[in-house]
Amino acid sequence: MPLLETSLSESYQTGWTTQDALREIISNAIDAQERDGHVMQMTFKDGKLTVISQGAKVPTSALLMGVSESRKFDNAIGEFGEGLPMALLTLVRWGHDVSIVNDDEKWEALLHHSEVYGENILAVKTRQLRKSHGLFKVEVSGISNYYYGQARNLFLQYHEEYDPSQCIGDGKSGILLQPAMKGMVFNKGVFVMKHPELMFGYNLHTTLNRDRSIIDTWKLREVIDLLMTRTVENATPDELRSIAEAFIVNPDALEGQTGYSDLSENDKVLSAVLDIWVEKHGDALPVHDRVTAHEAEQLGVNTVMTSRVLCDTLGRSSKYNVNQVTQDAMRKPTVVHSFQALWKTEIDNLKHARNLLLPVRRVQGQLQIVDFASDSVSSAFDREDRKYFISREALQTRSTTILALGRAICDAHGEGRSDSRVLNLIVSALGGE
């Protein structure tokens, strides 16, 4: 019985486990099915895992390191050509019996002391079979139910939690929306890593390292960013809502950060997030600290505590922008005073300010004397109702009255910009006080 010696020593890649080896065996069968149409079958009974590729025959060169057919095909899982020999070495090192039917040949993997290398190495006994079986069959004995279950879950299509209807993407790659898949990263359907800071699970389509166990951090950012951008752009309303709901629950996940998909800056996601926020919280203002919440509630604004990221995202809408909402609340009149209730000095100060400013800039609208929600506000202009509001507190002196009325006029006619003629007149008048 011929013995084929490989160049793999017993001590090569000792970090590999039975689970890693089974991943390679199954990956090869998936590759053969995707690449050449060799239908894959996998069974497990009495501790023996059998993986079959119908119609396949593997050349002896597959036992050489670096020889791979997969790299010729874009959808293939393997690439570096180390999968089969590494899997055989790992399995026999961990005490598993491995036998292979390769069409008309029988292979048996074992550890063998090589006279040539002076080391224990992986070797394969081969013998010719009497007939062709038209398949490539790998049988591994001594596999526990636990290892078999773990091995199945390394493949997205076999994973016990995977629901294809909860995967959105472009066919080759996709976002796994199921909570049970959160943080799980697959590449071409094979598990790579679990990242606890990710919002979703992913099935990517990229290049890994030689161990298929680590994906570069920057590469992970790049592929997630591209995948998320494409997916959001083409997502249905229901899919967008699913993404938005996950973002609301996990706003501090990596996908919300600059450098990943930056969901917090995506207009479509923002629109979906706003819809969900309105459904759950109505007009309540999102805040991320208790000081802001207390200040807003003192102004009569309802608040809901949430994360800073979600506050910043919702704050892109003026309706939920903390500064805008609190400023509007501060400028909201709480009490309206009739002119008959004003003191004579207050009336005189108001007349003086009107006589000084109105010849320079005529105003149209109603003037009201009010108390504001905040004592720091002296005047405001309601553009919708064309109303000028002056705080009663501002009427205590001529200078504060001139300043308050001048600011209201600037707001009305400058639409938020300063009116130079009015301001110059205010400065001149105040300088003469």
C-alpha positions in Angstrom: 0.0 0.0 0.0 1.7 3.2 -1.2 2.4 5.8 1.5 2.4 9.5 0.5 4.4 11.7 2.8 3.4 15.3 3.1 5.7 18.1 4.4 3.4 18.9 7.4 5.1 18.1 10.7 3.0 16.9 13.6 3.7 20.2 15.4 2.5 22.4 12.6 -0.4 24.8 13.5 -1.1 23.2 16.9 -3.8 25.8 17.6 -6.2 24.1 15.3 -9.1 22.2 16.8 -11.4 19.4 15.7 -13.9 22.1 15.0 -11.5 24.0 12.7 -10.7 20.7 10.8 -14.4 19.9 10.3 -15.0 23.4 9.0 -12.4 22.8 6.3 -13.8 19.4 5.3 -17.4 20.8 5.0 -16.1 24.0 3.3 -14.4 21.9 0.6 -17.6 20.1 -0.1 -19.6 23.4 -0.4 -16.9 24.7 -2.7 -17.2 21.6 -5.0 -20.9 22.0 -5.1 -20.8 25.7 -5.9 -17.9 25.5 -8.3 -18.5 22.3 -10.2 -22.0 21.2 -9.3 -20.9 18.2 -7.2 -23.9 17.7 -5.0 -23.0 17.7 -1.3 -24.4 15.3 1.3 -23.6 15.4 5.0 -24.7 12.8 7.6 -23.9 12.1 11.2 -24.5 8.8 13.0 -22.9 7.0 15.9 -20.1 9.5 16.2 -19.1 9.3 12.5 -19.4 12.4 10.3 -19.6 11.6 6.6 -19.3 14.3 3.9 -19.8 13.4 0.3 -19.3 15.3 -2.9 -21.0 13.3 -5.7 -19.1 13.0 -8.9 -15.9 14.5 -7.6 -12.4 13.2 -7.7 -9.5 15.1 -6.0 -6.0 15.0 -7.5 -3.2 13.8 -5.2 -1.7 17.3 -5.5 -4.5 18.5 -3.2 -2.3 17.1 -0.3 0.3 19.6 -1.2 0.4 22.9 0.7 -0.6 25.9 -1.5 -2.4 24.0 -4.2 -6.0 25.2 -4.5 -8.6 25.1 -7.2 -10.9 27.4 -5.2 -8.9 30.6 -5.9 -10.0 30.4 -9.5 -13.6 30.9 -8.5 -15.0 34.1 -7.0 -17.7 32.4 -4.9 -15.4 29.7 -3.5 -14.8 29.6 0.3 -11.2 28.4 0.3 -8.3 30.2 -1.3 -4.9 29.3 0.0 -4.9 25.6 -0.7 -4.1 24.4 2.9 -7.6 23.2 3.9 -7.5 19.5 3.2 -4.0 18.7 4.4 -4.4 20.9 7.5 -7.8 19.3 8.3 -6.3 15.8 8.0 -3.3 16.6 10.2 -5.5 18.2 12.9 -7.9 15.3 13.0 -5.4 12.6 13.3 -3.4 14.6 15.8 -6.6 14.8 18.0 -7.0 11.0 17.7 -9.8 10.8 15.1 -9.8 8.1 12.4 -10.0 9.6 8.9 -10.7 7.6 5.8 -11.4 8.9 2.3 -12.9 7.3 -0.8 -11.6 9.3 -3.7 -13.5 7.8 -6.7 -11.4 4.6 -7.3 -8.9 5.1 -4.5 -9.0 4.7 -0.7 -7.0 7.2 1.4 -6.2 6.8 5.2 -4.6 9.7 7.0 -2.1 9.0 9.8 0.9 10.3 11.7 4.2 8.7 10.4 7.8 9.1 11.4 9.6 10.1 8.2 13.1 8.8 7.6 13.6 11.6 5.1 12.6 14.4 7.4 13.5 12.9 10.7 10.1 14.1 12.1 6.6 12.8 12.7 4.6 14.0 9.7 1.2 13.7 8.1 1.1 10.8 5.7 -1.6 9.2 3.6 -1.9 5.5 2.8 -3.4 4.9 -0.6 -4.8 1.8 -2.3 -6.6 1.2 -5.5 -10.2 0.1 -5.3 -11.7 -2.5 -7.6 -14.3 -0.1 -9.0 -15.0 3.6 -9.4 -17.4 5.1 -6.8 -17.9 8.4 -8.6 -17.6 10.5 -5.4 -15.2 12.0 -2.9 -16.2 10.8 0.6 -14.6 11.8 3.9 -15.5 9.8 7.0 -14.3 11.1 10.4 -14.9 8.9 13.5 -15.0 9.8 17.1 -17.0 13.0 16.7 -19.2 14.0 19.7 -22.7 15.4 19.2 -21.4 18.7 20.6 -18.6 19.0 18.0 -21.0 18.1 15.3 -23.5 20.7 16.3 -20.7 23.3 16.6 -19.4 22.4 13.2 -22.8 22.8 11.6 -23.3 26.2 13.2 -20.0 27.3 11.5 -22.0 27.4 8.3 -24.7 29.9 7.8 -26.9 27.6 5.7 -26.8 25.0 8.4 -26.9 27.3 11.5 -29.8 26.4 13.8 -30.8 30.1 14.2 -30.5 31.2 10.6 -33.6 32.4 8.8 -33.0 33.4 5.1 -36.1 35.7 5.2 -34.3 37.8 7.8 -31.2 38.4 5.7 -31.1 41.4 3.4 -28.4 42.2 0.9 -27.2 41.8 -2.7 -27.2 38.0 -3.0 -23.5 37.4 -2.4 -23.4 39.3 1.0 -26.0 40.3 3.4 -27.1 41.7 6.8 -28.5 39.2 9.3 -31.3 41.0 11.1 -32.1 38.3 13.6 -31.2 39.2 17.2 -29.8 35.7 17.6 -27.2 36.4 14.9 -26.1 39.7 16.4 -22.3 40.2 16.2 -21.7 37.0 14.2 -19.5 37.6 11.1 -19.6 35.0 8.3 -17.6 35.1 5.1 -19.0 33.4 2.1 -21.3 31.5 4.5 -18.5 30.3 6.8 -18.2 31.7 10.4 -15.2 33.9 11.0 -15.7 35.7 14.3 -18.1 37.2 16.8 -17.8 40.9 17.4 -19.9 42.0 20.5 -20.0 45.6 19.4 -21.8 45.0 16.1 -25.5 45.8 15.7 -26.2 43.0 13.3 -24.7 39.8 12.0 -23.1 39.7 8.6 -22.4 37.4 5.7 -19.5 39.1 3.9 -17.8 38.4 0.6 -14.2 39.3 1.1 -10.6 37.9 1.5 -9.5 36.4 4.9 -6.2 35.5 6.3 -4.7 32.0 5.9 -6.5 30.6 9.0 -9.9 32.0 8.0 -10.2 32.9 11.6 -9.4 36.7 11.7 -10.6 39.5 9.6 -8.6 42.7 9.6 -10.3 45.5 11.6 -10.0 48.0 8.8 -11.2 45.5 6.2 -14.2 44.8 8.4 -15.0 48.5 8.5 -14.7 48.8 4.8 -16.9 45.8 3.8 -19.6 46.6 6.4 -19.7 50.2 5.2 -20.1 49.3 1.6 -22.6 46.5 2.3 -24.7 48.8 4.6 -24.7 51.7 2.1 -25.9 49.5 -0.7 -28.5 47.7 1.4 -30.0 50.9 2.9 -30.2 52.5 -0.5 -32.2 49.6 -1.9 -34.0 48.5 1.2 -37.8 48.2 1.4 -39.7 50.2 4.0 -40.0 47.1 6.2 -36.3 46.5 5.9 -35.5 50.1 6.7 -37.7 49.9 9.8 -35.9 46.7 10.9 -32.5 48.5 10.6 -33.9 51.6 12.4 -35.3 49.5 15.3 -32.0 47.8 15.8 -30.2 51.2 15.7 -32.6 52.6 18.4 -31.9 49.6 20.6 -28.1 49.6 19.9 -27.2 53.2 19.0 -23.7 52.9 20.3 -22.9 49.9 18.1 -20.1 50.1 15.6 -22.4 50.6 12.7 -23.5 54.0 14.1 -20.0 55.3 14.2 -18.0 57.2 11.6 -15.7 54.8 9.8 -18.3 52.0 9.8 -21.6 52.5 8.1 -22.4 55.7 10.1 -26.1 55.0 10.2 -26.5 58.1 12.4 -25.8 60.3 9.3 -28.0 58.3 6.8 -31.2 60.3 5.8 -33.2 57.2 5.1 -32.4 55.6 8.4 -33.1 59.0 10.1 -36.6 59.1 8.5 -37.4 55.6 9.8 -35.9 56.3 13.2 -38.1 59.5 13.5 -41.2 57.5 12.6 -40.5 54.9 15.3 -39.7 57.6 17.9 -42.9 59.5 17.2 -44.9 56.2 17.6 -43.3 55.4 20.9 -42.6 58.9 22.4 -44.6 61.5 20.5 -43.1 65.0 20.9 -40.9 64.0 23.8 -37.4 65.4 23.5 -34.5 62.9 23.5 -31.8 63.8 26.0 -28.7 62.0 27.2 -28.1 63.6 30.6 -30.2 64.5 33.6 -29.1 68.2 33.7 -30.5 68.8 30.3 -33.6 66.8 31.1 -34.2 68.9 34.2 -33.7 72.2 32.4 -36.0 71.2 29.6 -38.7 69.9 32.0 -38.5 73.3 33.9 -39.5 74.9 30.6 -42.4 72.5 30.2 -40.8 70.2 27.7 -41.3 66.4 28.1 -38.1 64.4 27.8 -37.0 60.8 27.4 -33.5 59.7 28.5 -31.5 57.9 25.7 -27.9 57.6 24.4 -25.9 60.5 23.1 -25.7 58.9 19.6 -29.5 58.6 19.3 -29.9 62.2 20.6 -27.5 63.5 18.0 -29.2 61.5 15.3 -32.7 62.6 16.2 -31.3 66.1 16.7 -30.7 66.4 13.0 -34.4 67.1 12.9 -35.3 70.5 14.3 -38.3 69.0 16.1 -36.0 66.9 18.3 -32.9 69.2 18.4 -32.2 69.9 22.1 -30.9 73.4 21.5 -33.7 74.4 19.1 -36.5 72.9 21.2 -35.2 74.5 24.5 -34.6 77.8 22.8 -38.2 77.8 21.4 -39.5 76.8 24.8 -37.6 79.6 26.5 -39.0 82.1 24.0 -42.6 80.9 24.5 -44.8 83.4 26.4 -46.4 82.0 29.5 -48.4 85.1 30.6 -49.8 88.0 28.4 -50.2 91.4 30.1 -52.8 93.9 29.0 -51.5 97.4 28.4 -54.0 98.7 31.0 -52.1 96.6 33.6 -48.8 98.3 32.9 -47.2 100.9 35.1 -46.9 104.5 33.7 -43.1 104.2 33.6 -43.4 101.0 31.6 -45.7 102.7 29.1 -43.4 105.6 28.8 -40.4 103.4 28.2 -42.3 101.5 25.5 -43.4 104.7 23.8 -39.9 106.1 23.8 -38.5 102.9 22.2 -41.3 102.8 19.6 -40.8 106.5 18.7 -37.1 105.9 18.4 -37.1 102.7 16.3 -40.3 102.7 14.2 -39.3 105.6 12.0 -36.2 103.6 11.0 -37.9 100.3 10.5 -41.7 100.1 10.3 -43.2 96.9 11.7 -46.3 95.1 10.8 -48.0 92.9 13.4 -49.2 92.9 17.0 -47.1 93.9 19.9 -47.7 92.0 23.2 -46.1 92.4 26.6 -45.5 89.0 28.2 -43.7 86.9 30.7 -41.4 84.3 29.0 -40.7 80.8 30.2 -37.1 81.9 30.8 -36.1 85.1 32.6 -33.1 85.3 30.2 -35.4 86.1 27.2 -36.4 89.7 26.7 -38.1 89.6 23.3 -39.2 87.3 20.5 -41.0 87.4 17.2 -43.6 84.9 16.1 -43.2 84.8 12.3 -46.3 82.7 11.7 -48.7 85.0 13.6 -46.7 88.2 13.0 -46.5 89.0 16.8 -43.8 90.9 18.6 -43.3 89.9 22.2 -41.5 92.0 24.8 -41.0 90.8 28.3 -42.5 93.0 31.0 -39.2 92.8 32.9 -37.5 94.5 29.9 -39.8 97.6 30.3 -38.2 98.6 33.6 -35.7 100.9 32.0 -35.5 102.8 28.7 -32.3 101.0 27.7 -33.6 97.5 28.2 -36.9 98.4 26.4 -35.0 99.8 23.4 -32.8 96.7 23.3 -35.7 94.3 23.6 -37.8 96.0 20.9 -34.8 96.3 18.7 -34.0 92.6 18.9 -37.6 91.7 18.0 -37.5 94.1 15.0 -34.2 92.5 13.9 -35.7 89.0 14.2 -38.7 90.1 12.1 -37.0 91.9 9.3 -33.6 90.3 9.3 -35.0 86.7 9.5 -32.4 85.9 12.1 -29.7 88.3 10.7 -28.8 91.6 12.3 -30.4 94.8 10.9 -27.4 97.2 10.9 -29.5 100.4 10.9 -31.6 99.3 13.9 -28.6 98.1 15.8 -26.6 101.3 15.1 -29.6 103.3 16.4 -29.8 101.1 19.5 -26.1 101.5 20.2 -26.4 105.3 19.8 -29.5 105.5 22.0 -27.9 103.3 24.7 -24.7 105.3 24.6 -26.7 108.4 25.4 -28.5 106.9 28.4 
